Amino acid sequence: MTNATRTPARILVVEDDLDNRRIVVKVLTSAGHRTLEAPDGSTAIAVARRERPDLIIMDLALPGMDGWEASRRLKADPETADIPIIALTAFAMRGDEERAREAGCDGYLSKPCRPQTIRDAVQRFLAPG
């Protein structure tokens, strides 16, 4: 099924660095998705509750409430618990992927990340079944 024949996914991009956020948004919109944006964890939670996106791409190093805590809170809330979260982060030390998954992230991508890698990960989480 092509992007033209299905409803575009709504993806929340949580990233405090404006340049990084713009890059991810461009990758997603060029693949036919619609995006929502948040610069920090608190805003991400508010947007996720209000807009119910199909997927969240979450930076973990954020000002104020970081992505670790935002992911934990989103997964603890029955209203947002079923929204898949992909961590997209510069945290790439041994154990960081496991920590991200323990915080509630369903997927994990380390920066820098190729656009096709982002598209592939998003497609895996949006695929039916």
Buried (B, 14 or more C-beta within 10 A) or exposed (E): EEEEEEEBBBBBBBBBBEEBBEBBBEBBEEBEBBBBBBBBBBBBBEBBEEEEBBBBBBBBBBEEBBBBBBBBBBBEEEEBEEBBBBBBBBBEEEEBBEBBBEBBBBBBBBBEBEBEBBBEBBEEBBEEE
